[in-house]
Amino acid sequence: MTGMEVLVIGGGPAGVSAALEMARGGLNVTLCEQGPRLGGAIHRQPDDPARRLRVPRAQRRRWRTLAEALSMSPVEILCRHMFAGVEGSGAVLLEDRASGRIVTRRPAALVLALGGVERVTPVPGWQLPGVVTVGGLQVMMKSTGRAPEGDILIAGSGPLLLAVAAQLTALGKAPVAVLERSTGPLSLRAVAGLIRAPAYLWEAAGYLSRLIRAGIRLQRGASVRSIAPAGNRLSVTIVDNIGLERRLVVDRVALHDGLLPNGNGTAAAPAGPFTVLAGDCREVLGGVAAIADGRLAGQAVLAKLGLAGSDSAGSAATLQHERRTQSALNTLFDYSGGDAAQLPDDTVICRCEGRTLGQLRALLAADDRVSAREIKLNGRFAMGACQGRFCAEWVAAYVASQRDGQPPQVAEIVGSRWPVKPVSVSAFVERHPSSPSE
């Protein structure tokens, strides 16, 4: 070992892959994961191993290979450690959730493998109890091995809808409906891309087969227009692609409109360590690409520190193949959501702060042109606990649609500040070092 320490933030496939690559190159690697176990969203490990959610065989095999390699490596693993940021002196801040204290490290390099952020476009009532994201629903099922009680509606756009609907069905709780917004036919580009990726076709066929056997039909061209309380349940207004409406009363609604890179906390500090992004926080391409991208991130760190890594050609080729496949897949789905101009003023946009579309419209109607900073500080959009993960992208797009000139960018609304997630003041009061260099 060289004695140089590197930190990897995120225990999913990209983070584990990067950690293994750097450990093989002779670095002292510490892998930090904010949850109780490694795996990330894709390979979330169950609380009870006996209640494991069924996932595709290839996915299980990929994680088993990574986990076995990690168990035989010298990588130090710190679970329940949340990345809080990089302070002005260049020290990396981690919140040890077991002790409730901030610990600091001064690594030679930092790999951020923070995963993606689920995208949900606002509809009236999406802030109500019982409305969740499709990805959040899947993580809950992977953790507990159980499906939630009650009738469940899945809606939005993207391949995740199909996967989660099939997994619910496998747990004995088939969704009452699956609404896919997109209506477009298969393009030649999509067909060509999918032919080159038979594993994706096989996986989709397995999900569809399970739903068909359960009598569940994927309803294309249908979406959620609004959600309202109905006693202890939810009344969902559904509209199809020719404008016909119907209502469905359910217990839970799961929404999803694709994934975005998780950019929160990825801005390199001027005095901080050499920083590399890996996996879905850099580019959302899925689990196979995340492993390849993690290797490339590890190789970039080794090269920066003057050490030899493995050949990058195979990983780069895998990444390019997955990029083409995901591009083809994306042509099949409509992630745009509804027309914001048609939403009523009382539609909640920022769920954390309860800020509405009417309040955003009023802010934009002021005589003086409001800046991205004023949208955040005066309008309180992206000021809540999620730091704009759900609303900033939508707010920036809406502002751009309403005025001429240079629109605000998402990064301008979110800003770049530490900590990247809320941390209690008491955690900073008793901050203590955790490495000899501190």
C-alpha positions as CSV (number, residue, x, y, z in Angstrom):
1,M,0.0,0.0,0.0
2,T,1.1,3.5,-0.8
3,G,-0.1,5.1,2.5
4,M,-2.3,7.6,0.5
5,E,-5.9,7.5,1.6
6,V,-8.8,8.0,-0.8
7,L,-12.5,8.2,0.1
8,V,-15.4,6.8,-1.9
9,I,-18.9,8.2,-1.1
10,G,-21.7,5.9,-2.0
11,G,-22.0,2.1,-1.5
12,G,-23.8,1.3,-4.8
13,P,-22.3,-0.5,-7.8
14,A,-20.3,2.5,-9.0
15,G,-18.8,3.2,-5.5
16,V,-17.9,-0.4,-4.8
17,S,-16.4,-0.8,-8.3
18,A,-14.3,2.4,-7.9
19,A,-13.1,1.3,-4.4
20,L,-12.0,-2.1,-5.7
21,E,-10.1,-0.6,-8.6
22,M,-8.2,1.8,-6.4
23,A,-7.5,-0.9,-3.7
24,R,-6.0,-3.1,-6.5
25,G,-3.8,-0.2,-7.5
26,G,-2.3,0.1,-3.9
27,L,-4.3,2.9,-2.3
28,N,-5.8,2.9,1.2
29,V,-9.5,3.1,0.4
30,T,-12.4,4.0,2.7
31,L,-15.9,3.3,1.3
32,C,-18.6,5.4,3.0
33,E,-22.4,4.6,2.8
34,Q,-25.1,6.6,4.5
35,G,-27.4,3.6,4.9
36,P,-27.0,0.6,7.1
37,R,-25.8,-1.7,4.3
38,L,-24.1,-1.4,0.9
39,G,-25.9,-1.9,-2.3
40,G,-27.4,1.5,-3.3
41,A,-30.8,1.8,-4.8
42,I,-30.2,-0.9,-7.4
43,H,-28.8,-3.5,-5.1
44,R,-30.6,-2.5,-1.9
45,Q,-30.1,-5.3,0.7
46,P,-33.1,-6.5,2.8
47,D,-33.4,-5.9,6.5
48,D,-34.2,-9.6,6.8
49,P,-32.2,-11.8,4.4
50,A,-35.1,-14.3,4.5
51,R,-37.4,-11.8,2.9
52,R,-35.4,-10.8,-0.2
53,L,-37.3,-9.2,-3.1
54,R,-37.0,-11.1,-6.3
55,V,-34.8,-9.3,-8.9
56,P,-33.4,-10.4,-12.3
57,R,-30.8,-13.1,-12.2
58,A,-28.2,-11.0,-14.0
59,Q,-28.6,-8.2,-11.4
60,R,-28.1,-10.6,-8.5
61,R,-25.0,-12.1,-10.2
62,R,-23.5,-8.6,-10.7
63,W,-23.9,-7.7,-7.1
64,R,-22.7,-11.0,-5.8
65,T,-19.5,-10.7,-7.8
66,L,-18.9,-7.2,-6.4
67,A,-19.7,-8.2,-2.8
68,E,-17.4,-11.2,-2.9
69,A,-14.5,-9.2,-4.3
70,L,-15.1,-6.5,-1.7
71,S,-15.1,-9.1,1.1
72,M,-11.6,-10.2,0.1
73,S,-10.2,-6.7,-0.4
74,P,-8.6,-4.4,2.2
75,V,-11.2,-1.7,1.6
76,E,-12.4,-0.1,4.9
77,I,-16.2,0.1,5.0
78,L,-18.1,2.8,7.0
79,C,-21.8,2.4,6.9
80,R,-24.2,5.0,8.4
81,H,-21.7,7.7,7.4
82,M,-23.3,10.5,5.4
83,F,-21.3,12.8,3.2
84,A,-21.9,16.4,4.4
85,G,-19.4,18.3,2.2
86,V,-15.9,19.7,2.0
87,E,-15.1,22.6,4.2
88,G,-13.0,25.6,3.3
89,S,-9.7,24.1,4.5
90,G,-10.3,21.1,2.2
91,A,-11.3,18.6,4.9
92,V,-14.1,16.1,3.9
93,L,-17.0,16.1,6.4
94,L,-18.9,12.9,7.3
95,E,-21.7,12.6,9.7
96,D,-21.4,9.4,11.8
97,R,-25.0,8.7,12.3
98,A,-24.4,6.1,15.0
99,S,-22.6,8.6,17.2
100,G,-24.4,11.8,15.9
101,R,-21.0,13.5,15.4
102,I,-19.1,15.0,12.4
103,V,-15.9,13.3,11.5
104,T,-13.3,14.7,9.2
105,R,-10.9,13.2,6.7
106,R,-8.2,14.7,4.4
107,P,-7.9,12.2,1.6
108,A,-5.7,12.5,-1.4
109,A,-8.7,12.0,-3.6
110,L,-12.5,11.7,-3.4
111,V,-14.8,9.6,-5.5
112,L,-18.5,10.7,-5.4
113,A,-20.9,7.9,-6.4
114,L,-24.1,9.5,-5.2
115,G,-26.5,7.8,-7.6
116,G,-29.4,9.4,-9.4
117,V,-32.4,11.5,-8.3
118,E,-35.9,10.4,-9.2
119,R,-37.9,12.9,-11.2
120,V,-41.6,13.6,-10.6
121,T,-43.5,16.3,-12.4
122,P,-46.0,18.1,-10.1
123,V,-49.7,17.4,-10.3
124,P,-52.4,18.8,-7.9
125,G,-52.4,16.7,-4.8
126,W,-49.0,15.0,-5.2
127,Q,-48.0,16.3,-1.8
128,L,-50.7,14.3,0.0
129,P,-49.9,11.4,2.4
130,G,-50.0,8.2,0.5
131,V,-48.3,9.7,-2.6
132,V,-44.8,8.3,-3.1
133,T,-42.3,7.9,-5.9
134,V,-42.1,4.6,-7.7
135,G,-38.4,4.3,-6.8
136,G,-39.1,5.0,-3.2
137,L,-41.7,2.2,-3.3
138,Q,-39.2,-0.2,-4.8
139,V,-36.6,0.7,-2.2
140,M,-39.1,0.0,0.6
141,M,-40.0,-3.4,-0.9
142,K,-36.3,-4.3,-1.3
143,S,-35.6,-3.3,2.3
144,T,-38.6,-5.1,3.9
145,G,-39.4,-7.8,1.4
146,R,-43.1,-6.8,1.7
147,A,-45.6,-4.8,-0.3
148,P,-47.5,-2.0,1.3
149,E,-51.1,-2.5,2.3
150,G,-54.0,-1.3,0.2
151,D,-54.7,-0.6,-3.4
152,I,-51.8,0.9,-5.4
153,L,-51.7,2.9,-8.6
154,I,-48.5,3.3,-10.5
155,A,-48.2,6.2,-13.0
156,G,-45.8,8.3,-15.0
157,S,-43.3,7.1,-17.6
158,G,-40.2,4.9,-17.9
159,P,-39.1,1.3,-17.6
160,L,-39.1,1.5,-13.8
161,L,-42.9,1.4,-13.8
162,L,-43.0,-2.0,-15.4
163,A,-40.3,-3.4,-13.0
164,V,-42.0,-2.2,-9.8
165,A,-45.4,-3.3,-11.0
166,A,-44.1,-6.8,-11.6
167,Q,-42.3,-6.9,-8.2
168,L,-45.5,-5.8,-6.4
169,T,-47.3,-8.6,-8.2
170,A,-44.7,-11.1,-7.2
171,L,-45.3,-10.1,-3.6
172,G,-49.0,-10.8,-3.9
173,K,-50.0,-7.1,-4.2
174,A,-50.6,-6.4,-7.9
175,P,-51.2,-2.7,-8.7
176,V,-54.8,-1.8,-9.6
177,A,-53.5,0.0,-12.7
178,V,-50.2,0.9,-14.4
179,L,-50.4,4.2,-16.4
180,E,-47.7,4.9,-19.0
181,R,-47.9,8.4,-20.3
182,S,-46.1,7.8,-23.6
183,T,-47.9,6.7,-26.7
184,G,-45.3,6.8,-29.5
185,P,-44.6,3.7,-31.6
186,L,-41.3,1.9,-31.6
187,S,-38.8,3.9,-33.7
188,L,-36.1,2.3,-35.8
189,R,-33.5,3.7,-33.5
190,A,-35.2,2.1,-30.5
191,V,-35.5,-1.3,-32.3
192,A,-31.8,-1.2,-33.3
193,G,-30.7,-0.2,-29.9
194,L,-32.7,-2.9,-28.1
195,I,-31.6,-5.7,-30.5
196,R,-28.0,-4.9,-29.4
197,A,-29.1,-5.3,-25.8
198,P,-31.1,-8.6,-25.5
199,A,-30.7,-8.6,-21.7
200,Y,-33.0,-5.6,-21.5
201,L,-35.6,-7.3,-23.8
202,W,-35.5,-10.5,-21.7
203,E,-35.9,-8.6,-18.5
204,A,-38.9,-6.6,-19.9
205,A,-40.5,-9.7,-21.2
206,G,-40.3,-11.3,-17.8
207,Y,-42.0,-8.3,-16.2
208,L,-44.7,-8.2,-18.8
209,S,-45.3,-11.9,-18.5
210,R,-45.9,-11.7,-14.8
211,L,-48.3,-8.8,-15.2
212,I,-50.2,-10.5,-18.0
213,R,-50.6,-13.6,-15.9
214,A,-52.0,-11.5,-13.1
215,G,-54.5,-9.7,-15.5
216,I,-52.7,-6.3,-15.2
217,R,-52.7,-4.2,-18.3
218,L,-50.2,-1.5,-19.0
219,Q,-52.3,1.5,-20.1
220,R,-50.4,3.6,-22.5
221,G,-51.3,7.2,-23.2
222,A,-52.9,7.7,-19.7
223,S,-51.7,9.9,-16.8
224,V,-52.7,11.3,-13.5
225,R,-54.3,14.8,-13.8
226,S,-54.9,15.3,-10.1
227,I,-55.1,13.6,-6.7
228,A,-57.6,14.5,-3.9
229,P,-58.4,13.2,-0.5
230,A,-61.3,10.7,-0.3
231,G,-61.7,9.9,3.3
232,N,-58.7,7.9,4.3
233,R,-58.0,7.1,0.6
234,L,-57.1,9.0,-2.5
235,S,-59.3,9.9,-5.4
236,V,-57.2,10.0,-8.6
237,T,-58.4,11.8,-11.8
238,I,-56.9,10.0,-14.8
239,V,-56.9,11.4,-18.3
240,D,-56.1,9.5,-21.5
241,N,-54.4,10.8,-24.7
242,I,-57.8,12.0,-26.2
243,G,-58.8,13.9,-23.1
244,L,-61.3,11.4,-21.6
245,E,-61.3,11.5,-17.8
246,R,-62.1,8.8,-15.2
247,R,-61.6,8.5,-11.5
248,L,-60.1,5.8,-9.4
249,V,-60.0,5.5,-5.6
250,V,-56.9,3.9,-4.2
251,D,-54.8,3.9,-1.0
252,R,-51.4,4.8,-2.5
253,V,-50.2,6.5,-5.7
254,A,-46.6,6.0,-6.9
255,L,-45.3,8.5,-9.5
256,H,-42.2,8.5,-11.7
257,D,-40.9,10.6,-14.6
258,G,-37.4,9.3,-15.1
259,L,-34.1,9.9,-13.3
260,L,-31.6,12.7,-13.2
261,P,-28.0,12.8,-12.0
262,N,-27.7,13.7,-8.3
263,G,-25.6,16.8,-8.6
264,N,-26.0,18.0,-5.0
265,G,-22.6,18.1,-3.3
266,T,-20.6,17.4,-6.4
267,A,-19.1,20.8,-6.8
268,A,-15.3,20.5,-6.1
269,A,-14.1,22.8,-3.4
270,P,-11.1,25.0,-4.3
271,A,-9.0,23.7,-1.5
272,G,-10.5,20.2,-1.5
273,P,-9.0,16.9,-2.7
274,F,-9.0,15.7,-6.4
275,T,-12.6,14.7,-7.0
276,V,-14.1,12.3,-9.6
277,L,-17.8,11.5,-10.2
278,A,-18.9,8.0,-10.9
279,G,-22.1,6.2,-11.9
280,D,-25.5,7.8,-12.1
281,C,-24.5,11.0,-10.3
282,R,-22.4,11.7,-13.4
283,E,-24.7,10.2,-16.1
284,V,-27.8,8.1,-15.6
285,L,-27.1,4.9,-17.5
286,G,-28.1,2.0,-15.1
287,G,-26.3,-0.7,-13.1
288,V,-24.1,-2.2,-15.8
289,A,-22.7,1.2,-16.8
290,A,-22.3,2.2,-13.1
291,I,-19.8,-0.7,-12.6
292,A,-17.8,0.3,-15.6
293,D,-17.9,4.0,-14.7
294,G,-16.7,3.2,-11.2
295,R,-13.7,1.4,-12.6
296,L,-12.9,4.4,-14.9
297,A,-13.2,6.7,-11.9
298,G,-10.8,4.5,-9.9
299,Q,-8.4,4.5,-12.8
300,A,-8.6,8.3,-13.1
301,V,-7.6,8.6,-9.4
302,L,-4.7,6.2,-9.8
303,A,-3.4,8.1,-12.8
304,K,-3.7,11.4,-10.9
305,L,-1.7,10.0,-8.0
306,G,0.9,8.5,-10.3
307,L,-0.1,4.9,-10.0
308,A,-0.9,2.3,-12.6
309,G,-4.4,0.9,-13.0
310,S,-5.9,-1.8,-15.1
311,D,-6.7,-1.4,-18.8
312,S,-9.6,1.0,-19.3
313,A,-10.6,0.0,-22.8
314,G,-13.1,-2.7,-21.7
315,S,-14.8,-0.4,-19.3
316,A,-14.9,2.5,-21.8
317,A,-16.5,0.2,-24.4
318,T,-19.1,-1.1,-21.9
319,L,-20.0,2.5,-21.0
320,Q,-20.4,3.5,-24.6
321,H,-22.6,0.5,-25.3
322,E,-24.8,1.2,-22.3
323,R,-25.0,4.9,-23.4
324,R,-26.3,3.9,-26.8
325,T,-28.8,1.4,-25.3
326,Q,-30.2,4.0,-22.8
327,S,-30.5,6.6,-25.5
328,A,-32.6,4.1,-27.6
329,L,-34.7,3.3,-24.5
330,N,-35.4,6.9,-23.8
331,T,-37.0,7.4,-27.2
332,L,-39.8,5.1,-26.0
333,F,-40.9,7.2,-23.0
334,D,-42.4,10.7,-22.4
335,Y,-40.8,12.2,-19.3
336,S,-42.2,15.7,-19.9
337,G,-45.2,15.6,-17.7
338,G,-48.3,17.8,-18.2
339,D,-48.4,21.4,-19.4
340,A,-47.5,23.6,-16.5
341,A,-49.6,26.4,-17.9
342,Q,-52.7,24.3,-17.3
343,L,-52.0,23.7,-13.6
344,P,-54.0,25.6,-11.0
345,D,-52.3,28.2,-8.8
346,D,-52.7,26.0,-5.6
347,T,-50.6,23.2,-7.1
348,V,-47.7,22.6,-4.7
349,I,-44.4,22.8,-6.4
350,C,-41.9,22.6,-3.5
351,R,-43.2,19.8,-1.2
352,C,-40.6,20.6,1.5
353,E,-41.7,24.2,2.0
354,G,-45.3,23.9,0.7
355,R,-44.7,26.6,-2.0
356,T,-47.2,26.7,-4.8
357,L,-47.3,27.5,-8.5
358,G,-49.3,30.6,-7.7
359,Q,-46.6,31.9,-5.5
360,L,-44.0,31.3,-8.2
361,R,-46.2,33.1,-10.7
362,A,-46.6,36.0,-8.4
363,L,-42.8,36.2,-7.9
364,L,-42.2,36.2,-11.6
365,A,-44.9,38.9,-12.2
366,A,-43.0,41.5,-10.2
367,D,-41.7,44.5,-12.2
368,D,-38.1,43.7,-11.4
369,R,-36.6,40.6,-13.1
370,V,-36.0,38.1,-10.3
371,S,-32.7,36.2,-10.2
372,A,-32.2,32.6,-9.4
373,R,-31.0,33.6,-5.9
374,E,-34.2,35.5,-5.3
375,I,-36.3,32.6,-6.5
376,K,-34.6,30.5,-3.8
377,L,-34.3,33.1,-0.9
378,N,-37.5,35.1,-1.5
379,G,-39.7,32.4,-3.1
380,R,-38.2,29.7,-0.8
381,F,-38.1,27.2,-3.7
382,A,-35.3,24.6,-3.2
383,M,-34.9,25.8,0.4
384,G,-36.2,22.6,2.1
385,A,-34.6,19.4,3.4
386,C,-34.3,17.9,-0.1
387,Q,-32.3,21.0,-1.3
388,G,-34.2,21.2,-4.6
389,R,-33.8,17.6,-5.6
390,F,-37.5,17.5,-6.6
391,C,-38.5,21.1,-7.4
392,A,-35.4,23.0,-8.8
393,E,-35.3,21.3,-12.2
394,W,-39.1,22.0,-12.7
395,V,-38.9,25.6,-11.4
396,A,-36.0,26.4,-13.7
397,A,-37.9,24.9,-16.7
398,Y,-41.1,26.8,-15.8
399,V,-39.3,30.1,-15.4
400,A,-37.6,29.6,-18.8
401,S,-41.0,29.0,-20.4
402,Q,-42.4,32.3,-19.0
403,R,-39.7,34.8,-20.0
404,D,-37.2,35.7,-22.7
405,G,-33.5,36.0,-22.2
406,Q,-31.1,33.7,-20.3
407,P,-33.2,31.5,-17.9
408,P,-31.9,30.4,-14.5
409,Q,-30.0,27.1,-14.4
410,V,-30.8,24.4,-11.9
411,A,-27.4,24.8,-10.3
412,E,-28.0,28.5,-9.8
413,I,-31.3,27.9,-7.9
414,V,-29.9,25.0,-5.8
415,G,-26.5,26.7,-5.2
416,S,-23.4,25.0,-3.8
417,R,-23.1,25.0,-0.1
418,W,-22.2,22.7,2.8
419,P,-23.6,20.6,4.2
420,V,-25.3,19.1,1.2
421,K,-27.9,17.5,3.4
422,P,-29.3,18.8,6.8
423,V,-27.0,18.0,9.7
424,S,-27.8,18.8,13.3
425,V,-25.9,21.7,14.9
426,S,-24.9,19.3,17.8
427,A,-23.1,17.1,15.3
428,F,-20.7,20.0,14.6
429,V,-20.2,21.0,18.2
430,E,-18.3,17.8,19.1
431,R,-16.6,17.3,15.7
432,H,-13.7,15.0,16.1
433,P,-11.0,13.7,13.8
434,S,-11.0,10.2,12.5
435,S,-7.7,10.0,10.7
436,P,-4.1,10.6,11.8
437,S,-3.7,13.5,9.3
438,E,-6.4,15.6,10.9
